[in-house]
């Protein structure tokens, strides 16, 4: 193994659950990178069973990573991280891959738990993980095409009995043999992972890696409106179609599929992308009609095709609605905060990992050397992403107490002997109306006028009815400079609004902070602008949401304190 690998392996890292989640972020990012780089190569090369090849590569990465960090719970966490990163894929269908990756991580973890972190446990874990793609295919067929799938299988087995001598009692033998083949392939992938962990080719130097760590821009996509009502509608629609089965006449299902398809195409880009894949739909129709001939009914085949079409679009629509930031925030409040913080590290690591991977052709020639080299860089990646600043967003409606929460947090910091840095916009009110804001430099305590409603003379910028004073903007920019923030244990930017979205105000300092700041970074954003701000600065999935009225200053301080550098 290289010298830097040994040195980084021995460096002191954060301990406890944060450390294992960060290790999972590294392995999950390695797995996601293989899906992005090698998946494209396999698809363009039209390699058969490309999904199974990607699963085998993922298993090899997991096993090699677990040999490096043999910790309980690492594999299932890495699977969840990779699955969550798959949610930003432009693919029209993400449910299947996300579920598959999550289950593969869980099954690999189960095998290692049963037999231990040894060759037997790794082979069992790899075999179980590889068995999932087949189980997923069988389940998908049952969901999309209904009970007729079983009838087709039984008729196929009967045909085999007549033409190849299958005897009684062998109804499920073909399926069992398939599962055995998949299991053995997974065990072979695990063995390759054990072998790859010892390889040391394709290890990139730390300096090159460090340059690759930039704030991610994967989520730099236009914001869209989300609807909890539509999410519920799609879920109920899927349930109704699945429950109805073949009770809906083919003609009625044709009308339903047409109307629903138009609706999905109208509102969901992923559905529109999926509808453009005419080759896939032609294949589905042909296969379904052929299945109908086997069942003795062309109408049954058409019914299967329409059911598959409708449910596929429904899952794509549900996938879009599940990207709703409000759902992410709710999950964070239910205890998923550390998971979303982990995604921040995973997304930060991804560009550097992809930059360090060779081309698909090189991988095809020396796969073990490439996987081994990627895993050998994992300790450095762990250290590099640990240096990135965690990002928190305080959000709420107008007058909900966002700035008051910042002031309370600054008091908690000072009481704990820590130093707050950055700026706070203290609101001014008169007769129940917001008249303006004063800017407070949290490092020095300096307070100057920032903006006033309807002000005229001496202003340098405007946002809506508010006019910003040159002195206030200059004081804020100075407070957010590296010199002013030296030694700060947490940095606050209150707030990011329309002025920053247009490139003014604190937009430029925020870019610098997201790239270089090491202490926790706390941004204040009005809830109506949250989607636009997260899209503008690539914070979807990276930032932890702190919603006023739902979290106390004390709880916020506890979240921040886990990341204090000193």
ABEGO torsion letter per residue (X at the ends): XBAAAAAAAABBBBBEAAAAAAAAAAAAAAAAAAAAAAAAAAAAAGBBGAAAAAAAAAAAAAAAAAAABBBBGAAAAAAAAAAAAAAABABABAAAAAAAAAAAAAAAAAAAAAAEBBAAAAAAAAAAAAAAAAAAAAAAAAAAAEAAAAAAAAAAAAAAAAAAGBBBGAAAAAAAAAAAAAAAAAAAAAAAAAAAAABABGBBBAAAAAAABBBBAAABBBBBBBBAAAAAAAAAAAAAAAAAEAABBAAAAAAAAAAAAAAAAAABAAAAAAAABAAAAAAAAAAAAAAAAAAGBAAAAAAAAAAAAAAAAAAAAAAAAAABAAAAAAAAAAGAAAAAAAAAAAAAAAAAAAAABBBAAAAAABAAAAAAAAAAAAAAAAAAAAABBBBBBBBEBBGAGAAAAAAAAAAAAAAAGBBBBEBBBBBBBBGGBBAEBBBBBAAAGBBBBABBBGBABGBABBBEABBBBAAAAAAAAAAABAAAABGBABBBBOBBBAAAAAGBEAAAAAAAAAAABABBBBBBBBAAAAAAAAAAAGABGABBBBBBGABBAAAAAAAAAAABAX
